[in-house]
Amino acid sequence: MAIGMKTRPVHHAGASGTGNTEKERITMVNEEAWKEIENFIFIGEERLQPADLMIVPGAPQELLALHAAGLFHGGFAKAVLVSGKFSYRGQSFAEEWKAHQGKEDTGPDRGTGVDPASYQTEAAWLRALMVREGVPESAIWTEEESTNTFENARFCRKLLEAGGIRPHTILLCTQAFHARRAKMTFQSEFVEQKIYVSSVVTRGIGRGTWMQTQEGFDTVMKELENCGAYFSGKRMYESACMGRPASERNGRDH
C-alpha cells in the first residue's frame, strides 16, 4: 500500500465480505490523491547530470550540507552557491537553529566542532560544514541576506549577474519536501537556465514517509499551499507566461 497508509475492511450488517462499499471507494480515491500530491512535491532527477553551478537554499539542517558535499565530490558541480540568512519568522540564525532542535538530522557523528551558535547565517554555517567535509573554501560562495525561498532565488540571480557569471545549468540541492517549490521558484528567476534537482530527506519527511506523522503531513500540505501562494498574482503569472525573471515584473513579493 502506498505512502505508509493502511486500510481496514469495512463491514456492514447483512453484507458478506468487504465488497466495494462507499467508504472503501472514498478511501481509494483519497489514496490516489495523496499519491498525486506525493509525486508533485517530491521530485528529483533519476539520472543526475553535472551542472555548471550548484545552489543550496539554506535551512538549519546538517544533512543538507552533507548532501551538497557529496554531490560536489561526485563531480556534479565544481562551484557551490549557498543561500540564506535565516527564516523571516525568527530574529537570528541561533534562534532558528534552536527552534529546530529535535527536527534536525545530523547524520553520522563526525565530532564536528562546527557550532551553529558561532555563525550568523544559514549560509555561513552550511558552508563551514561543507568545508569540514572536504569541499575547498574557494569553491563555495555565499548569499547571506535572503529570508525565504523567493529571496533565495532572486538574490542568487542578482549576485551572479553582478559577478558576470551566467551558468547554463544549475543543480539545486534542497530538502526533499521543499524540492517542488524550490525548483518552481528558482526557475521563475533563472528563466534561461536548465535546473536539475537533487534532494535529501530531512526531518524524516520524504516520499513514502510523509503521512506517517502529523508533522510530515502538515509540512507537505503547507508546501502544497505555498506552491500556490508563491505563484499567485500578476507578476508570477507574467513570469510563467512571458519568460522574464519574476522579480523584474510588477507585483508583490512573497
Contacts in CASP RR format, 6 or more apart in sequence:
PFRMAT RR
TARGET T0000
AUTHOR 0000-0000-0000
METHOD contacts of the structure
MODEL  1
MAIGMKTRPVHHAGASGTGNTEKERITMVNEEAWKEIENFIFIGEERLQP
ADLMIVPGAPQELLALHAAGLFHGGFAKAVLVSGKFSYRGQSFAEEWKAH
QGKEDTGPDRGTGVDPASYQTEAAWLRALMVREGVPESAIWTEEESTNTF
ENARFCRKLLEAGGIRPHTILLCTQAFHARRAKMTFQSEFVEQKIYVSSV
VTRGIGRGTWMQTQEGFDTVMKELENCGAYFSGKRMYESACMGRPASERN
GRDH
1 7 0 8 1.000
1 31 0 8 1.000
2 31 0 8 1.000
2 34 0 8 1.000
2 35 0 8 1.000
2 38 0 8 1.000
2 208 0 8 1.000
3 31 0 8 1.000
3 34 0 8 1.000
3 35 0 8 1.000
3 38 0 8 1.000
3 207 0 8 1.000
3 208 0 8 1.000
3 209 0 8 1.000
3 210 0 8 1.000
3 211 0 8 1.000
4 208 0 8 1.000
4 209 0 8 1.000
4 211 0 8 1.000
4 212 0 8 1.000
5 31 0 8 1.000
5 34 0 8 1.000
5 211 0 8 1.000
7 24 0 8 1.000
7 27 0 8 1.000
7 31 0 8 1.000
9 17 0 8 1.000
9 18 0 8 1.000
9 24 0 8 1.000
10 18 0 8 1.000
10 21 0 8 1.000
10 23 0 8 1.000
10 24 0 8 1.000
11 17 0 8 1.000
11 18 0 8 1.000
12 21 0 8 1.000
15 21 0 8 1.000
18 24 0 8 1.000
34 211 0 8 1.000
37 220 0 8 1.000
37 224 0 8 1.000
38 207 0 8 1.000
38 208 0 8 1.000
38 210 0 8 1.000
38 220 0 8 1.000
40 180 0 8 1.000
40 224 0 8 1.000
41 177 0 8 1.000
41 179 0 8 1.000
41 180 0 8 1.000
41 210 0 8 1.000
41 220 0 8 1.000
41 223 0 8 1.000
41 224 0 8 1.000
42 176 0 8 1.000
42 177 0 8 1.000
42 179 0 8 1.000
42 180 0 8 1.000
42 199 0 8 1.000
42 206 0 8 1.000
42 207 0 8 1.000
42 210 0 8 1.000
43 179 0 8 1.000
43 180 0 8 1.000
43 183 0 8 1.000
43 197 0 8 1.000
43 199 0 8 1.000
44 179 0 8 1.000
44 196 0 8 1.000
44 197 0 8 1.000
44 198 0 8 1.000
44 199 0 8 1.000
45 196 0 8 1.000
45 197 0 8 1.000
45 198 0 8 1.000
48 71 0 8 1.000
48 76 0 8 1.000
48 171 0 8 1.000
48 196 0 8 1.000
48 198 0 8 1.000
49 76 0 8 1.000
49 169 0 8 1.000
49 196 0 8 1.000
50 75 0 8 1.000
50 76 0 8 1.000
50 77 0 8 1.000
50 169 0 8 1.000
50 171 0 8 1.000
51 76 0 8 1.000
51 77 0 8 1.000
51 167 0 8 1.000
51 169 0 8 1.000
51 170 0 8 1.000
51 171 0 8 1.000
51 196 0 8 1.000
52 77 0 8 1.000
52 79 0 8 1.000
52 167 0 8 1.000
52 168 0 8 1.000
52 169 0 8 1.000
52 170 0 8 1.000
53 77 0 8 1.000
53 79 0 8 1.000
53 80 0 8 1.000
53 81 0 8 1.000
53 160 0 8 1.000
53 165 0 8 1.000
53 167 0 8 1.000
53 169 0 8 1.000
53 170 0 8 1.000
53 171 0 8 1.000
54 68 0 8 1.000
54 71 0 8 1.000
54 72 0 8 1.000
54 76 0 8 1.000
54 77 0 8 1.000
54 79 0 8 1.000
54 80 0 8 1.000
54 81 0 8 1.000
54 170 0 8 1.000
54 171 0 8 1.000
54 172 0 8 1.000
54 173 0 8 1.000
55 80 0 8 1.000
55 81 0 8 1.000
55 82 0 8 1.000
55 83 0 8 1.000
55 152 0 8 1.000
55 156 0 8 1.000
55 170 0 8 1.000
55 171 0 8 1.000
55 172 0 8 1.000
55 173 0 8 1.000
55 186 0 8 1.000
56 64 0 8 1.000
56 65 0 8 1.000
56 68 0 8 1.000
56 80 0 8 1.000
56 81 0 8 1.000
56 82 0 8 1.000
56 83 0 8 1.000
56 126 0 8 1.000
56 173 0 8 1.000
56 174 0 8 1.000
57 83 0 8 1.000
57 84 0 8 1.000
57 149 0 8 1.000
57 152 0 8 1.000
57 172 0 8 1.000
57 174 0 8 1.000
57 178 0 8 1.000
57 182 0 8 1.000
57 186 0 8 1.000
58 64 0 8 1.000
58 82 0 8 1.000
58 83 0 8 1.000
58 84 0 8 1.000
58 122 0 8 1.000
58 123 0 8 1.000
58 126 0 8 1.000
58 152 0 8 1.000
59 122 0 8 1.000
59 175 0 8 1.000
59 178 0 8 1.000
59 202 0 8 1.000
60 93 0 8 1.000
60 96 0 8 1.000
60 97 0 8 1.000
60 100 0 8 1.000
60 104 0 8 1.000
60 116 0 8 1.000
60 122 0 8 1.000
60 125 0 8 1.000
61 100 0 8 1.000
61 104 0 8 1.000
61 105 0 8 1.000
61 175 0 8 1.000
61 202 0 8 1.000
61 203 0 8 1.000
62 104 0 8 1.000
62 105 0 8 1.000
62 106 0 8 1.000
62 107 0 8 1.000
62 112 0 8 1.000
62 129 0 8 1.000
63 105 0 8 1.000
63 106 0 8 1.000
63 107 0 8 1.000
63 200 0 8 1.000
63 201 0 8 1.000
63 202 0 8 1.000
64 126 0 8 1.000
64 173 0 8 1.000
64 174 0 8 1.000
64 175 0 8 1.000
64 200 0 8 1.000
64 202 0 8 1.000
65 125 0 8 1.000
65 126 0 8 1.000
65 127 0 8 1.000
65 129 0 8 1.000
65 130 0 8 1.000
65 133 0 8 1.000
66 107 0 8 1.000
66 129 0 8 1.000
66 133 0 8 1.000
66 200 0 8 1.000
67 173 0 8 1.000
67 198 0 8 1.000
67 200 0 8 1.000
68 80 0 8 1.000
68 82 0 8 1.000
68 126 0 8 1.000
68 130 0 8 1.000
68 135 0 8 1.000
68 173 0 8 1.000
69 129 0 8 1.000
69 130 0 8 1.000
69 133 0 8 1.000
69 134 0 8 1.000
69 135 0 8 1.000
70 133 0 8 1.000
71 77 0 8 1.000
71 171 0 8 1.000
71 173 0 8 1.000
71 198 0 8 1.000
72 78 0 8 1.000
72 80 0 8 1.000
72 130 0 8 1.000
72 135 0 8 1.000
72 139 0 8 1.000
73 133 0 8 1.000
73 134 0 8 1.000
73 135 0 8 1.000
76 171 0 8 1.000
76 198 0 8 1.000
77 171 0 8 1.000
78 139 0 8 1.000
79 139 0 8 1.000
79 140 0 8 1.000
79 141 0 8 1.000
80 130 0 8 1.000
80 135 0 8 1.000
80 139 0 8 1.000
80 140 0 8 1.000
80 141 0 8 1.000
81 140 0 8 1.000
81 141 0 8 1.000
81 142 0 8 1.000
81 143 0 8 1.000
81 156 0 8 1.000
81 159 0 8 1.000
81 160 0 8 1.000
82 122 0 8 1.000
82 123 0 8 1.000
82 126 0 8 1.000
82 127 0 8 1.000
82 130 0 8 1.000
82 140 0 8 1.000
82 141 0 8 1.000
82 142 0 8 1.000
82 143 0 8 1.000
83 123 0 8 1.000
83 142 0 8 1.000
83 143 0 8 1.000
83 146 0 8 1.000
83 152 0 8 1.000
83 155 0 8 1.000
83 156 0 8 1.000
84 121 0 8 1.000
84 122 0 8 1.000
84 123 0 8 1.000
84 142 0 8 1.000
84 143 0 8 1.000
84 144 0 8 1.000
84 145 0 8 1.000
84 146 0 8 1.000
84 147 0 8 1.000
84 152 0 8 1.000
85 93 0 8 1.000
85 121 0 8 1.000
85 122 0 8 1.000
85 123 0 8 1.000
85 144 0 8 1.000
85 145 0 8 1.000
85 146 0 8 1.000
85 147 0 8 1.000
86 92 0 8 1.000
86 93 0 8 1.000
86 95 0 8 1.000
86 96 0 8 1.000
86 121 0 8 1.000
86 122 0 8 1.000
86 147 0 8 1.000
87 96 0 8 1.000
87 147 0 8 1.000
87 148 0 8 1.000
88 147 0 8 1.000
88 148 0 8 1.000
89 96 0 8 1.000
90 96 0 8 1.000
90 99 0 8 1.000
92 120 0 8 1.000
93 116 0 8 1.000
93 119 0 8 1.000
93 120 0 8 1.000
93 121 0 8 1.000
93 122 0 8 1.000
93 125 0 8 1.000
94 116 0 8 1.000
94 117 0 8 1.000
96 122 0 8 1.000
97 104 0 8 1.000
97 116 0 8 1.000
97 117 0 8 1.000
97 125 0 8 1.000
103 203 0 8 1.000
103 215 0 8 1.000
104 202 0 8 1.000
104 203 0 8 1.000
105 201 0 8 1.000
105 202 0 8 1.000
105 203 0 8 1.000
105 204 0 8 1.000
110 132 0 8 1.000
112 129 0 8 1.000
112 132 0 8 1.000
114 125 0 8 1.000
114 128 0 8 1.000
114 129 0 8 1.000
114 132 0 8 1.000
116 125 0 8 1.000
119 125 0 8 1.000
119 128 0 8 1.000
120 144 0 8 1.000
121 142 0 8 1.000
121 144 0 8 1.000
123 142 0 8 1.000
123 143 0 8 1.000
123 144 0 8 1.000
124 142 0 8 1.000
124 144 0 8 1.000
127 137 0 8 1.000
127 140 0 8 1.000
127 142 0 8 1.000
130 140 0 8 1.000
131 137 0 8 1.000
131 140 0 8 1.000
141 159 0 8 1.000
143 152 0 8 1.000
143 155 0 8 1.000
143 156 0 8 1.000
143 159 0 8 1.000
145 151 0 8 1.000
145 155 0 8 1.000
146 152 0 8 1.000
146 154 0 8 1.000
146 155 0 8 1.000
146 156 0 8 1.000
148 254 0 8 1.000
149 178 0 8 1.000
149 181 0 8 1.000
149 182 0 8 1.000
149 185 0 8 1.000
149 230 0 8 1.000
150 185 0 8 1.000
150 230 0 8 1.000
150 246 0 8 1.000
150 247 0 8 1.000
150 253 0 8 1.000
150 254 0 8 1.000
151 253 0 8 1.000
152 182 0 8 1.000
152 185 0 8 1.000
152 186 0 8 1.000
153 185 0 8 1.000
153 186 0 8 1.000
153 188 0 8 1.000
153 189 0 8 1.000
153 190 0 8 1.000
154 189 0 8 1.000
154 245 0 8 1.000
154 246 0 8 1.000
154 247 0 8 1.000
156 186 0 8 1.000
156 189 0 8 1.000
157 189 0 8 1.000
157 190 0 8 1.000
157 245 0 8 1.000
157 247 0 8 1.000
160 166 0 8 1.000
160 167 0 8 1.000
167 193 0 8 1.000
168 193 0 8 1.000
168 194 0 8 1.000
169 193 0 8 1.000
169 194 0 8 1.000
169 195 0 8 1.000
169 196 0 8 1.000
170 186 0 8 1.000
170 190 0 8 1.000
170 193 0 8 1.000
170 194 0 8 1.000
170 195 0 8 1.000
170 196 0 8 1.000
171 195 0 8 1.000
171 196 0 8 1.000
171 197 0 8 1.000
171 198 0 8 1.000
172 179 0 8 1.000
172 182 0 8 1.000
172 183 0 8 1.000
172 186 0 8 1.000
172 195 0 8 1.000
172 196 0 8 1.000
172 197 0 8 1.000
172 198 0 8 1.000
173 198 0 8 1.000
173 199 0 8 1.000
173 200 0 8 1.000
174 182 0 8 1.000
174 197 0 8 1.000
174 199 0 8 1.000
174 200 0 8 1.000
175 199 0 8 1.000
175 200 0 8 1.000
175 201 0 8 1.000
175 202 0 8 1.000
175 203 0 8 1.000
175 205 0 8 1.000
176 199 0 8 1.000
176 200 0 8 1.000
176 201 0 8 1.000
176 202 0 8 1.000
176 205 0 8 1.000
176 206 0 8 1.000
176 207 0 8 1.000
177 202 0 8 1.000
177 203 0 8 1.000
177 205 0 8 1.000
177 206 0 8 1.000
177 210 0 8 1.000
177 216 0 8 1.000
177 219 0 8 1.000
177 220 0 8 1.000
177 223 0 8 1.000
178 199 0 8 1.000
178 223 0 8 1.000
179 197 0 8 1.000
179 199 0 8 1.000
180 223 0 8 1.000
180 227 0 8 1.000
181 223 0 8 1.000
181 226 0 8 1.000
181 227 0 8 1.000
181 230 0 8 1.000
182 197 0 8 1.000
183 195 0 8 1.000
183 197 0 8 1.000
184 227 0 8 1.000
184 230 0 8 1.000
184 231 0 8 1.000
185 230 0 8 1.000
186 195 0 8 1.000
187 195 0 8 1.000
188 231 0 8 1.000
188 236 0 8 1.000
188 239 0 8 1.000
188 240 0 8 1.000
188 245 0 8 1.000
188 246 0 8 1.000
189 245 0 8 1.000
189 246 0 8 1.000
189 247 0 8 1.000
190 245 0 8 1.000
191 239 0 8 1.000
191 243 0 8 1.000
191 244 0 8 1.000
191 245 0 8 1.000
201 209 0 8 1.000
203 215 0 8 1.000
203 216 0 8 1.000
203 219 0 8 1.000
204 213 0 8 1.000
204 216 0 8 1.000
205 213 0 8 1.000
205 215 0 8 1.000
205 216 0 8 1.000
205 219 0 8 1.000
205 220 0 8 1.000
209 216 0 8 1.000
210 216 0 8 1.000
210 217 0 8 1.000
210 219 0 8 1.000
210 220 0 8 1.000
211 217 0 8 1.000
229 254 0 8 1.000
230 236 0 8 1.000
230 254 0 8 1.000
231 237 0 8 1.000
231 240 0 8 1.000
233 251 0 8 1.000
233 252 0 8 1.000
234 249 0 8 1.000
234 250 0 8 1.000
234 251 0 8 1.000
235 246 0 8 1.000
235 249 0 8 1.000
235 250 0 8 1.000
235 251 0 8 1.000
235 252 0 8 1.000
236 246 0 8 1.000
238 244 0 8 1.000
238 249 0 8 1.000
239 245 0 8 1.000
239 246 0 8 1.000
239 249 0 8 1.000
242 249 0 8 1.000
END
